[in-house]
Amino acid sequence: ELAHYHLLGSGLTLWVCWQIATVVGVLAGATIPDELNLGFAIPLTFMALVLPNLHRLSDIAAATSAALVALFGQALPWNAWIVAAAVVGITVGGILSHWEDRA
């Protein structure tokens, strides 16, 4: 009966933490020298989140196919390689996952 208060408290806590982290990022981001080349931190963080979760063949094939499309699709206009990589990865993963589940 008090679940809505729990949800509200959790949501507000997450929102406040997000706002604080954003302000810290804006203020501290301007002081970080360009020599640190922190732009590479975003792909590394993404890889750290994705790689430990690749257990099945369909997972590995989806990630690999999406990575290859992203790598070789850099010349596409309007950064369309992002959408193309997602579509290919989802399609490959979905098809192989269906085959794995049937086996």
N, CA, C and O atoms as a GROMACS GRO file, in nm:
protein
  412
    1GLU      N    1   0.081  -0.121   0.000
    1GLU     CA    2   0.000   0.000   0.000
    1GLU      C    3   0.085   0.127   0.000
    1GLU      O    4   0.037   0.234  -0.039
    2LEU      N    5   0.210   0.117   0.043
    2LEU     CA    6   0.299   0.233   0.044
    2LEU      C    7   0.402   0.227  -0.068
    2LEU      O    8   0.503   0.298  -0.064
    3ALA      N    9   0.377   0.144  -0.167
    3ALA     CA   10   0.473   0.125  -0.275
    3ALA      C   11   0.497   0.253  -0.354
    3ALA      O   12   0.607   0.277  -0.403
    4HIS      N   13   0.393   0.336  -0.367
    4HIS     CA   14   0.410   0.459  -0.445
    4HIS      C   15   0.508   0.554  -0.376
    4HIS      O   16   0.578   0.629  -0.445
    5TYR      N   17   0.515   0.553  -0.244
    5TYR     CA   18   0.613   0.637  -0.174
    5TYR      C   19   0.755   0.585  -0.197
    5TYR      O   20   0.849   0.663  -0.212
    6HIS      N   21   0.769   0.456  -0.201
    6HIS     CA   22   0.899   0.396  -0.230
    6HIS      C   23   0.945   0.435  -0.370
    6HIS      O   24   1.060   0.473  -0.391
    7LEU      N   25   0.854   0.425  -0.467
    7LEU     CA   26   0.885   0.461  -0.604
    7LEU      C   27   0.918   0.610  -0.615
    7LEU      O   28   1.013   0.647  -0.684
    8LEU      N   29   0.841   0.694  -0.549
    8LEU     CA   30   0.867   0.838  -0.552
    8LEU      C   31   1.002   0.870  -0.490
    8LEU      O   32   1.079   0.949  -0.546
    9GLY      N   33   1.032   0.809  -0.377
    9GLY     CA   34   1.161   0.833  -0.312
    9GLY      C   35   1.278   0.787  -0.396
    9GLY      O   36   1.380   0.855  -0.404
   10SER      N   37   1.264   0.672  -0.459
   10SER     CA   38   1.370   0.621  -0.546
   10SER      C   39   1.389   0.713  -0.667
   10SER      O   40   1.502   0.746  -0.704
   11GLY      N   41   1.279   0.753  -0.727
   11GLY     CA   42   1.287   0.841  -0.843
   11GLY      C   43   1.349   0.975  -0.811
   11GLY      O   44   1.433   1.025  -0.886
   12LEU      N   45   1.308   1.034  -0.700
   12LEU     CA   46   1.366   1.163  -0.660
   12LEU      C   47   1.514   1.151  -0.627
   12LEU      O   48   1.593   1.239  -0.661
   13THR      N   49   1.551   1.042  -0.562
   13THR     CA   50   1.693   1.021  -0.531
   13THR      C   51   1.775   1.009  -0.658
   13THR      O   52   1.882   1.070  -0.668
   14LEU      N   53   1.727   0.932  -0.754
   14LEU     CA   54   1.798   0.919  -0.881
   14LEU      C   55   1.807   1.053  -0.953
   14LEU      O   56   1.911   1.087  -1.009
   15TRP      N   57   1.699   1.128  -0.953
   15TRP     CA   58   1.697   1.257  -1.021
   15TRP      C   59   1.796   1.354  -0.957
   15TRP      O   60   1.870   1.422  -1.028
   16VAL      N   61   1.798   1.362  -0.825
   16VAL     CA   62   1.890   1.452  -0.755
   16VAL      C   63   2.035   1.412  -0.784
   16VAL      O   64   2.118   1.497  -0.812
   17CYS      N   65   2.064   1.283  -0.777
   17CYS     CA   66   2.200   1.236  -0.806
   17CYS      C   67   2.239   1.269  -0.950
   17CYS      O   68   2.353   1.308  -0.976
   18TRP      N   69   2.147   1.253  -1.043
   18TRP     CA   70   2.173   1.285  -1.183
   18TRP      C   71   2.205   1.434  -1.198
   18TRP      O   72   2.299   1.471  -1.268
   19GLN      N   73   2.127   1.519  -1.133
   19GLN     CA   74   2.149   1.663  -1.144
   19GLN      C   75   2.283   1.703  -1.084
   19GLN      O   76   2.356   1.784  -1.141
   20ILE      N   77   2.316   1.645  -0.969
   20ILE     CA   78   2.445   1.676  -0.905
   20ILE      C   79   2.560   1.632  -0.995
   20ILE      O   80   2.656   1.707  -1.014
   21ALA      N   81   2.552   1.512  -1.049
   21ALA     CA   82   2.657   1.462  -1.137
   21ALA      C   83   2.670   1.547  -1.263
   21ALA      O   84   2.780   1.569  -1.312
   22THR      N   85   2.557   1.596  -1.315
   22THR     CA   86   2.561   1.682  -1.433
   22THR      C   87   2.631   1.813  -1.402
   22THR      O   88   2.714   1.859  -1.481
   23VAL      N   89   2.598   1.874  -1.290
   23VAL     CA   90   2.662   2.001  -1.251
   23VAL      C   91   2.812   1.980  -1.230
   23VAL      O   92   2.893   2.060  -1.275
   24VAL      N   93   2.848   1.872  -1.161
   24VAL     CA   94   2.991   1.843  -1.140
   24VAL      C   95   3.060   1.821  -1.274
   24VAL      O   96   3.172   1.869  -1.295
   25GLY      N   97   2.996   1.750  -1.365
   25GLY     CA   98   3.054   1.727  -1.496
   25GLY      C   99   3.073   1.855  -1.575
   25GLY      O  100   3.175   1.872  -1.641
   26VAL      N  101   2.975   1.944  -1.570
   26VAL     CA  102   2.986   2.071  -1.642
   26VAL      C  103   3.099   2.155  -1.583
   26VAL      O  104   3.179   2.213  -1.658
   27LEU      N  105   3.105   2.163  -1.452
   27LEU     CA  106   3.207   2.246  -1.388
   27LEU      C  107   3.346   2.184  -1.398
   27LEU      O  108   3.443   2.255  -1.428
   28ALA      N  109   3.357   2.056  -1.376
   28ALA     CA  110   3.488   1.991  -1.379
   28ALA      C  111   3.534   1.965  -1.522
   28ALA      O  112   3.654   1.962  -1.549
   29GLY      N  113   3.440   1.946  -1.612
   29GLY     CA  114   3.477   1.917  -1.750
   29GLY      C  115   3.557   2.027  -1.816
   29GLY      O  116   3.643   2.000  -1.899
   30ALA      N  117   3.529   2.150  -1.779
   30ALA     CA  118   3.602   2.263  -1.837
   30ALA      C  119   3.745   2.271  -1.786
   30ALA      O  120   3.829   2.333  -1.850
   31THR      N  121   3.773   2.210  -1.672
   31THR     CA  122   3.908   2.218  -1.615
   31THR      C  123   3.998   2.102  -1.656
   31THR      O  124   4.118   2.106  -1.631
   32ILE      N  125   3.943   2.000  -1.719
   32ILE     CA  126   4.023   1.885  -1.759
   32ILE      C  127   4.099   1.920  -1.887
   32ILE      O  128   4.038   1.962  -1.985
   33PRO      N  129   4.230   1.903  -1.886
   33PRO     CA  130   4.309   1.938  -2.005
   33PRO      C  131   4.282   1.843  -2.121
   33PRO      O  132   4.251   1.725  -2.101
   34ASP      N  133   4.293   1.895  -2.242
   34ASP     CA  134   4.268   1.815  -2.362
   34ASP      C  135   4.370   1.703  -2.379
   34ASP      O  136   4.343   1.605  -2.448
   35GLU      N  137   4.487   1.717  -2.318
   35GLU     CA  138   4.592   1.616  -2.332
   35GLU      C  139   4.551   1.481  -2.274
   35GLU      O  140   4.607   1.378  -2.312
   36LEU      N  141   4.454   1.480  -2.182
   36LEU     CA  142   4.410   1.354  -2.123
   36LEU      C  143   4.329   1.269  -2.220
   36LEU      O  144   4.314   1.149  -2.199
   37ASN      N  145   4.278   1.331  -2.326
   37ASN     CA  146   4.204   1.260  -2.430
   37ASN      C  147   4.095   1.170  -2.372
   37ASN      O  148   4.092   1.050  -2.399
   38LEU      N  149   4.007   1.228  -2.293
   38LEU     CA  150   3.901   1.152  -2.227
   38LEU      C  151   3.787   1.114  -2.320
   38LEU      O  152   3.694   1.044  -2.278
   39GLY      N  153   3.791   1.158  -2.444
   39GLY     CA  154   3.688   1.119  -2.539
   39GLY      C  155   3.685   0.968  -2.561
   39GLY      O  156   3.582   0.913  -2.599
   40PHE      N  157   3.798   0.903  -2.537
   40PHE     CA  158   3.805   0.759  -2.553
   40PHE      C  159   3.742   0.686  -2.436
   40PHE      O  160   3.722   0.564  -2.442
   41ALA      N  161   3.709   0.756  -2.329
   41ALA     CA  162   3.649   0.693  -2.210
   41ALA      C  163   3.508   0.642  -2.240
   41ALA      O  164   3.466   0.542  -2.181
   42ILE      N  165   3.435   0.708  -2.327
   42ILE     CA  166   3.298   0.667  -2.357
   42ILE      C  167   3.295   0.530  -2.426
   42ILE      O  168   3.220   0.443  -2.383
   43PRO      N  169   3.374   0.509  -2.534
   43PRO     CA  170   3.374   0.374  -2.593
   43PRO      C  171   3.424   0.267  -2.497
   43PRO      O  172   3.375   0.155  -2.498
   44LEU      N  173   3.522   0.301  -2.414
   44LEU     CA  174   3.571   0.203  -2.317
   44LEU      C  175   3.464   0.166  -2.215
   44LEU      O  176   3.450   0.049  -2.179
   45THR      N  177   3.389   0.264  -2.170
   45THR     CA  178   3.280   0.237  -2.076
   45THR      C  179   3.174   0.149  -2.142
   45THR      O  180   3.124   0.055  -2.080
   46PHE      N  181   3.140   0.179  -2.266
   46PHE     CA  182   3.042   0.099  -2.338
   46PHE      C  183   3.090  -0.045  -2.352
   46PHE      O  184   3.013  -0.139  -2.330
   47MET      N  185   3.217  -0.062  -2.388
   47MET     CA  186   3.271  -0.198  -2.401
   47MET      C  187   3.273  -0.270  -2.267
   47MET      O  188   3.248  -0.391  -2.262
   48ALA      N  189   3.302  -0.198  -2.160
   48ALA     CA  190   3.303  -0.260  -2.027
   48ALA      C  191   3.164  -0.307  -1.986
   48ALA      O  192   3.151  -0.403  -1.910
   49LEU      N  193   3.061  -0.240  -2.034
   49LEU     CA  194   2.924  -0.282  -2.004
   49LEU      C  195   2.877  -0.398  -2.092
   49LEU      O  196   2.802  -0.484  -2.047
   50VAL      N  197   2.921  -0.399  -2.217
   50VAL     CA  198   2.870  -0.497  -2.313
   50VAL      C  199   2.946  -0.630  -2.306
   50VAL      O  200   2.884  -0.736  -2.300
   51LEU      N  201   3.078  -0.625  -2.308
   51LEU     CA  202   3.158  -0.747  -2.322
   51LEU      C  203   3.130  -0.854  -2.216
   51LEU      O  204   3.124  -0.972  -2.251
   52PRO      N  205   3.114  -0.820  -2.089
   52PRO     CA  206   3.088  -0.926  -1.991
   52PRO      C  207   2.953  -0.997  -2.011
   52PRO      O  208   2.930  -1.103  -1.953
   53ASN      N  209   2.866  -0.941  -2.092
   53ASN     CA  210   2.733  -0.999  -2.112
   53ASN      C  211   2.721  -1.080  -2.241
   53ASN      O  212   2.612  -1.122  -2.278
   54LEU      N  213   2.832  -1.103  -2.308
   54LEU     CA  214   2.830  -1.181  -2.432
   54LEU      C  215   2.856  -1.327  -2.398
   54LEU      O  216   2.971  -1.369  -2.386
   55HIS      N  217   2.748  -1.404  -2.383
   55HIS     CA  218   2.762  -1.544  -2.342
   55HIS      C  219   2.724  -1.641  -2.454
   55HIS      O  220   2.791  -1.743  -2.473
   56ARG      N  221   2.620  -1.610  -2.526
   56ARG     CA  222   2.571  -1.700  -2.630
   56ARG      C  223   2.628  -1.660  -2.765
   56ARG      O  224   2.674  -1.548  -2.784
   57LEU      N  225   2.623  -1.754  -2.859
   57LEU     CA  226   2.670  -1.727  -2.994
   57LEU      C  227   2.592  -1.612  -3.056
   57LEU      O  228   2.650  -1.529  -3.126
   58SER      N  229   2.463  -1.605  -3.031
   58SER     CA  230   2.381  -1.497  -3.088
   58SER      C  231   2.425  -1.362  -3.034
   58SER      O  232   2.424  -1.263  -3.107
   59ASP      N  233   2.462  -1.356  -2.906
   59ASP     CA  234   2.510  -1.230  -2.847
   59ASP      C  235   2.640  -1.185  -2.914
   59ASP      O  236   2.655  -1.069  -2.952
   60ILE      N  237   2.732  -1.280  -2.928
   60ILE     CA  238   2.862  -1.248  -2.987
   60ILE      C  239   2.847  -1.208  -3.134
   60ILE      O  240   2.910  -1.113  -3.179
   61ALA      N  241   2.763  -1.279  -3.207
   61ALA     CA  242   2.740  -1.247  -3.348
   61ALA      C  243   2.674  -1.111  -3.365
   61ALA      O  244   2.710  -1.035  -3.455
   62ALA      N  245   2.579  -1.079  -3.279
   62ALA     CA  246   2.512  -0.949  -3.286
   62ALA      C  247   2.611  -0.836  -3.259
   62ALA      O  248   2.614  -0.737  -3.332
   63ALA      N  249   2.691  -0.851  -3.155
   63ALA     CA  250   2.788  -0.746  -3.122
   63ALA      C  251   2.894  -0.733  -3.230
   63ALA      O  252   2.933  -0.621  -3.266
   64THR      N  253   2.941  -0.845  -3.282
   64THR     CA  254   3.045  -0.841  -3.385
   64THR      C  255   2.992  -0.780  -3.514
   64THR      O  256   3.059  -0.696  -3.574
   65SER      N  257   2.874  -0.820  -3.557
   65SER     CA  258   2.818  -0.765  -3.681
   65SER      C  259   2.790  -0.616  -3.667
   65SER      O  260   2.815  -0.539  -3.760
   66ALA      N  261   2.738  -0.575  -3.553
   66ALA     CA  262   2.713  -0.432  -3.531
   66ALA      C  263   2.844  -0.354  -3.530
   66ALA      O  264   2.852  -0.244  -3.585
   67ALA      N  265   2.947  -0.410  -3.466
   67ALA     CA  266   3.077  -0.342  -3.462
   67ALA      C  267   3.137  -0.328  -3.601
   67ALA      O  268   3.193  -0.224  -3.634
   68LEU      N  269   3.125  -0.433  -3.682
   68LEU     CA  270   3.179  -0.426  -3.818
   68LEU      C  271   3.105  -0.324  -3.904
   68LEU      O  272   3.167  -0.250  -3.979
   69VAL      N  273   2.973  -0.321  -3.892
   69VAL     CA  274   2.896  -0.221  -3.968
   69VAL      C  275   2.933  -0.080  -3.922
   69VAL      O  276   2.946   0.011  -4.003
   70ALA      N  277   2.948  -0.062  -3.791
   70ALA     CA  278   2.986   0.069  -3.738
   70ALA      C  279   3.125   0.109  -3.788
   70ALA      O  280   3.148   0.225  -3.821
   71LEU      N  281   3.216   0.014  -3.791
   71LEU     CA  282   3.353   0.043  -3.833
   71LEU      C  283   3.360   0.076  -3.981
   71LEU      O  284   3.423   0.176  -4.020
   72PHE      N  285   3.297  -0.006  -4.064
   72PHE     CA  286   3.307   0.014  -4.208
   72PHE      C  287   3.202   0.111  -4.263
   72PHE      O  288   3.207   0.148  -4.380
   73GLY      N  289   3.107   0.152  -4.181
   73GLY     CA  290   3.003   0.243  -4.226
   73GLY      C  291   3.029   0.389  -4.191
   73GLY      O  292   2.940   0.472  -4.203
   74GLN      N  293   3.149   0.420  -4.148
   74GLN     CA  294   3.181   0.556  -4.106
   74GLN      C  295   3.161   0.659  -4.218
   74GLN      O  296   3.138   0.777  -4.189
   75ALA      N  297   3.168   0.618  -4.342
   75ALA     CA  298   3.153   0.711  -4.454
   75ALA      C  299   3.008   0.743  -4.486
   75ALA      O  300   2.980   0.830  -4.569
   76LEU      N  301   2.915   0.675  -4.422
   76LEU     CA  302   2.773   0.701  -4.449
   76LEU      C  303   2.736   0.842  -4.405
   76LEU      O  304   2.786   0.891  -4.303
   77PRO      N  305   2.648   0.909  -4.480
   77PRO     CA  306   2.610   1.045  -4.443
   77PRO      C  307   2.522   1.049  -4.318
   77PRO      O  308   2.456   0.951  -4.284
   78TRP      N  309   2.523   1.162  -4.252
   78TRP     CA  310   2.438   1.190  -4.136
   78TRP      C  311   2.458   1.091  -4.021
   78TRP      O  312   2.364   1.064  -3.946
   79ASN      N  313   2.578   1.038  -4.008
   79ASN     CA  314   2.606   0.939  -3.903
   79ASN      C  315   2.509   0.821  -3.908
   79ASN      O  316   2.472   0.764  -3.805
   80ALA      N  317   2.468   0.784  -4.028
   80ALA     CA  318   2.374   0.674  -4.046
   80ALA      C  319   2.433   0.540  -4.004
   80ALA      O  320   2.360   0.442  -3.989
   81TRP      N  321   2.565   0.535  -3.986
   81TRP     CA  322   2.628   0.410  -3.943
   81TRP      C  323   2.577   0.367  -3.806
   81TRP      O  324   2.576   0.248  -3.775
   82ILE      N  325   2.534   0.462  -3.724
   82ILE     CA  326   2.483   0.428  -3.591
   82ILE      C  327   2.355   0.346  -3.604
   82ILE      O  328   2.340   0.242  -3.541
   83VAL      N  329   2.263   0.396  -3.685
   83VAL     CA  330   2.136   0.326  -3.705
   83VAL      C  331   2.159   0.195  -3.780
   83VAL      O  332   2.100   0.092  -3.746
   84ALA      N  333   2.245   0.198  -3.881
   84ALA     CA  334   2.273   0.076  -3.958
   84ALA      C  335   2.333  -0.032  -3.869
   84ALA      O  336   2.294  -0.149  -3.879
   85ALA      N  337   2.426   0.005  -3.783
   85ALA     CA  338   2.488  -0.093  -3.693
   85ALA      C  339   2.386  -0.151  -3.597
   85ALA      O  340   2.386  -0.271  -3.570
   86ALA      N  341   2.298  -0.067  -3.546
   86ALA     CA  342   2.195  -0.115  -3.453
   86ALA      C  343   2.099  -0.211  -3.524
   86ALA      O  344   2.066  -0.317  -3.470
   87VAL      N  345   2.056  -0.176  -3.643
   87VAL     CA  346   1.961  -0.260  -3.718
   87VAL      C  347   2.025  -0.395  -3.751
   87VAL      O  348   1.963  -0.500  -3.734
   88VAL      N  349   2.149  -0.392  -3.799
   88VAL     CA  350   2.217  -0.518  -3.834
   88VAL      C  351   2.239  -0.603  -3.709
   88VAL      O  352   2.214  -0.723  -3.712
   89GLY      N  353   2.286  -0.543  -3.601
   89GLY     CA  354   2.310  -0.618  -3.478
   89GLY      C  355   2.184  -0.680  -3.422
   89GLY      O  356   2.184  -0.796  -3.381
   90ILE      N  357   2.077  -0.603  -3.421
   90ILE     CA  358   1.949  -0.655  -3.370
   90ILE      C  359   1.897  -0.768  -3.460
   90ILE      O  360   1.847  -0.869  -3.410
   91THR      N  361   1.908  -0.750  -3.590
   91THR     CA  362   1.860  -0.852  -3.683
   91THR      C  363   1.939  -0.981  -3.670
   91THR      O  364   1.881  -1.089  -3.658
   92VAL      N  365   2.071  -0.970  -3.672
   92VAL     CA  366   2.156  -1.090  -3.659
   92VAL      C  367   2.131  -1.158  -3.525
   92VAL      O  368   2.115  -1.280  -3.519
   93GLY      N  369   2.129  -1.081  -3.418
   93GLY     CA  370   2.106  -1.138  -3.286
   93GLY      C  371   1.970  -1.203  -3.274
   93GLY      O  372   1.957  -1.310  -3.214
   94GLY      N  373   1.868  -1.141  -3.331
   94GLY     CA  374   1.733  -1.197  -3.325
   94GLY      C  375   1.720  -1.327  -3.401
   94GLY      O  376   1.660  -1.422  -3.353
   95ILE      N  377   1.778  -1.330  -3.521
   95ILE     CA  378   1.770  -1.452  -3.603
   95ILE      C  379   1.845  -1.567  -3.536
   95ILE      O  380   1.793  -1.677  -3.525
   96LEU      N  381   1.968  -1.540  -3.492
   96LEU     CA  382   2.046  -1.647  -3.429
   96LEU      C  383   1.988  -1.690  -3.295
   96LEU      O  384   1.994  -1.808  -3.260
   97SER      N  385   1.932  -1.597  -3.221
   97SER     CA  386   1.868  -1.631  -3.094
   97SER      C  387   1.748  -1.723  -3.117
   97SER      O  388   1.725  -1.817  -3.041
   98HIS      N  389   1.673  -1.694  -3.223
   98HIS     CA  390   1.559  -1.780  -3.258
   98HIS      C  391   1.607  -1.920  -3.291
   98HIS      O  392   1.546  -2.018  -3.248
   99TRP      N  393   1.716  -1.931  -3.368
   99TRP     CA  394   1.770  -2.062  -3.403
   99TRP      C  395   1.824  -2.134  -3.280
   99TRP      O  396   1.807  -2.255  -3.267
  100GLU      N  397   1.890  -2.061  -3.190
  100GLU     CA  398   1.943  -2.124  -3.069
  100GLU      C  399   1.832  -2.177  -2.980
  100GLU      O  400   1.844  -2.285  -2.921
  101ASP      N  401   1.724  -2.102  -2.971
  101ASP     CA  402   1.611  -2.144  -2.887
  101ASP      C  403   1.542  -2.268  -2.943
  101ASP      O  404   1.488  -2.349  -2.868
  102ARG      N  405   1.544  -2.283  -3.074
  102ARG     CA  406   1.479  -2.398  -3.137
  102ARG      C  407   1.564  -2.524  -3.125
  102ARG      O  408   1.513  -2.635  -3.131
  103ALA      N  409   1.695  -2.505  -3.110
  103ALA     CA  410   1.787  -2.622  -3.105
  103ALA      C  411   1.785  -2.689  -2.970
  103ALA      O  412   1.855  -2.788  -2.949
   0.00000   0.00000   0.00000
